[in-house]
Amino acid sequence: MGYILEGLALNIVQALVLLAFAPLLAGIISKVKARLQKRQGASVLQEYFDLRKWWRKPVILTPYTSSIFILAPIVYFMTSFLAAAMVPGFLAGQLTISDAFVFVYILALGRFFMSLSSMDAATAFGGMGGAREIYISVLVEPAVMLAILINSLRYHTTTLSGMVIDYDGAYFTVSAALACVAFFLVILAENCRLPVDNPDTHLELTMIHEGMTLEYSGPLLALIHLGSMLKMMVFLTLFGALYLPLSVPLAVKILCCAVLIGVVEILNNKMRLFKVRVYMGAAIVLLLLAIIAE
Amino acid sequence: MDKLISPESLLAAAEQVYAQGQHPLTAMFGRDETAQGAGYAIYCCFELPEKKDICVVKAAFEPEGSLSYPSLTHAIPAAAWYEREIKDMFGLTAEGHPDLRPLVLHESYPEDFYPLRKSVRVNAKVRGERQFKMRTAKGQGLFEVPVGPIHAGIIEPGHFRFSQAGESMLQLDAKLFFTHRGLEKAVEGKTPAEALHIVERICGACSIANTWSFCQAAEKIAGAAVPRRAEIIRTLLSELERITNHVGDLGNMPAGVGFNPAISLGSRLKEQLMRLCEGIAGNRFLRGMIVPGGVRQDITQELIEEIHSTLDDVAEGVEDLAAMFREQENFQNRIRTTGIVRTKTAKDLAMVGVGARASGYAHDSRSDFAYGIYPELDFKPYTKTMGDVAARLLVRIGELSASFEMADKLLEMLENCQGMPLCADVEYCGGEAWGISESPRGSNFHFLALDGAGRIDRLFVRSASYPNWPALTIAVQGDIIPDFPLINKSFELCYACIDR
């Protein structure tokens, strides 16, 4: 019993650590993008300031919303937090509660609630954002499952911690390389980055993730943003642990990925909405090839 | 005025001049002549490109007579908005118009309020209620998306109502004129010199075009000849204004798709140009340069060199920008076949400027009319035929290189006519005349009527955005709604220009 509690505590500590650094990660990506545009850019701590600002503001609700509207940001944040506790990360001796399928569908639960809430206020932008989010998640889900299947086949397990790449250098297979590229494409789509969604647009008509958050204010908005930033952190951690065959510390891997995402976003522009299926199709084909190679 | 007719025969006379679209409708507007003992009048202006002239057809209403006339819209689709505006401003009804909803005056105006009638005071305060219905498509599974009038970016107000089938736009109705300022009314009773300050503030993007058209009209009435050096400076300023706006627009279009490096480069180049403008005119919008009779300030030798070096810099930057657009396949994919306006549509709506030329309609006042130094510059309109966002982008890039060349020639001409006079004396008398010039967005038309004392009786301003707004609502049909910001930016239409 004692070791279960101890392990659980470690999981929670890890989630808190990831949570604490998630806004910094988002700040670093923004900073990289700004510098590449020859702009000074906001401080890497800007996301913390924004969160503090939203936290102090009141929540304004339209009279047309139901309880889902308040529930959704909380569920969304909690699912990200749970995922952060499950992801194989920094600390040894964690509990292996981290079944891959549970992990994927916990994140899907959060997305489901966000899509519900986007329709709740009955605004056109929210509904459009929600519909697009579902459209993209339908495409992303098989890709994530395939990506997990590869490691699952290799290590004969479905727990995330069992799938962690061994760093002994004997691990540079075609399959791993393909999965690495494909999972990076998935990260961009799953976290609403360019070229799938534009995280810093003000154009309501093209929004996906931002469209769903338009009606939110105050602490609820802060929760959604924190949840998305944490989700990004979780995905990069997972990417580093499972798919990036380099024997460097996880934190360095995550940092490199953040810089890479900034660069990719600068080199790209948003694609036509209906082209996303071609993009995700490419990721899925890469993953299928990786499975065959495996 | 070339033809004076009765309102009943307006349709027949207009159709005859229009000649199935050979002579496009430049503008159509009302006038209140009750103070002179006559009635209301409607002016129809048609372009005669082969004569480099405009044919003005005037329909004079009998005092106390009927206030309706046969609508031209079925024969000349471009008349649709003008007739609605005339109804709003003067209460003259176009019988048989397919869509006589209000255009300019929104819900908060009373029913029988016609602001441009002389009986309404310029500072009249009114309050009332009227209907302003948006046009929407109905059917199973269709829904509406209302956007604006207040937008997420810092832009002017406009309300867009999309009728959607999923992501596809079936129909778009735009409600504009939210901040109509009544400038045409405000200048009445002022001398052209006084009105000039208002005219050059109609719009920030085309202050040179507006003042130039206005001054052309005033100079025609006064019979003043503009000195050659002033004409060269005016032409140079006009090209500078075009370069500044085209560069700004090029930098704005990638913002519709989140193509960040191009946005940054575009805004840097535009800033460079606006600072150059500030060096020339003392303000970033080239205001205060053109006056009736000539120009107010000279462009000194030092400035000539500064213009040279800045334009060389910017020309290089524009090449980089064009290369960025060319090499970004994902960007090309977004702009090609998006927001198409066909040639027939462009001609029917009498589109102007970049929008017209990108649709294969070679309409450009710089070649259609002989004004400024353009006849000496051997200018040819730059056209593309696809009519999509890509075509409008390429037209801007093509026109920029033409403008850089022209600016070079103009600077050389300036060096060769040092010390020549800048401004002629202007003595006003009664009369009416039009002026036209090509603004960055297209032809800019002014009609000016002065009374015997040389004061303004009627000024009508038709900026380039006016005929192009209806084209935007057609261009978006069949595209998906996330493409709207991009299509909108490719037209870069101005709200202030129509809120005059």
Interface residues (C-beta under 8 A of the other chain):
Chain A: K33 L36 Q37 K38 R39 A124 F125 M128 L194 P195 N198 D200 T201 H202 L203 E204 L205 T206 E265 I266 N268 N269 K270 M271 R272 L273 F274 K275
Chain B: F143 E144 V145 P146 V147 A152 G153 E167 P254 G256 V257 G258 F259 N260 P261 I263 S264 R268 Q328 N330 F331 N333 R334 I480 I481 P482 D483 F484 P485
